[in-house]
């Protein structure tokens, strides 16, 4: 998997800061799914597959 640089818009940064301050796990997951994943995929990096494990213990 190649390295990826992600640019966040000002409102996305504010949303991320609010999530971190609130320690909101559900909103954090939603942010990953709706903001970060599309940005990563737009760069052509489709290395992660929801049907495969990552090998990283949870």
C-alpha positions in Angstrom: 0.0 0.0 0.0 1.4 3.4 -0.9 1.5 6.5 1.3 -1.5 8.8 1.0 -1.8 12.5 1.7 -5.2 13.7 2.7 -6.4 17.3 2.6 -9.2 18.3 4.9 -11.5 21.3 4.4 -11.8 23.7 7.3 -15.2 22.3 8.3 -13.8 18.8 8.3 -11.0 19.8 10.6 -13.5 21.4 12.9 -15.7 18.3 12.9 -12.6 16.1 13.6 -11.6 18.4 16.5 -15.1 18.2 18.0 -15.1 14.4 17.7 -11.8 14.2 19.5 -12.8 16.7 22.3 -16.1 14.8 22.8 -14.5 11.4 22.6 -17.4 10.4 20.4 -16.7 6.9 19.1 -19.8 6.6 16.9 -19.1 10.0 15.2 -15.5 9.1 14.8 -16.4 5.9 12.9 -18.9 7.9 10.8 -16.2 10.5 10.0 -13.8 7.7 8.9 -16.4 6.1 6.7 -17.9 9.3 5.1 -14.9 11.6 4.9 -11.5 9.8 5.1 -12.4 6.6 3.2 -13.7 8.4 0.1 -10.6 10.7 0.1 -8.3 7.7 0.3 -10.2 5.8 -2.4 -10.2 8.9 -4.7 -6.5 8.6 -4.8 -6.7 5.1 -6.1 -5.6 3.3 -2.9 -8.1 0.5 -2.4 -5.8 -1.7 -0.3 -8.2 -2.2 2.5 -11.1 -4.6 1.9 -13.9 -4.8 4.5 -14.1 -8.6 3.8 -10.5 -9.1 4.8 -8.8 -8.7 8.2 -6.0 -6.2 8.7 -4.0 -8.3 11.1 -4.2 -5.5 13.6 -5.6 -6.6 17.0 -8.5 -4.6 18.2 
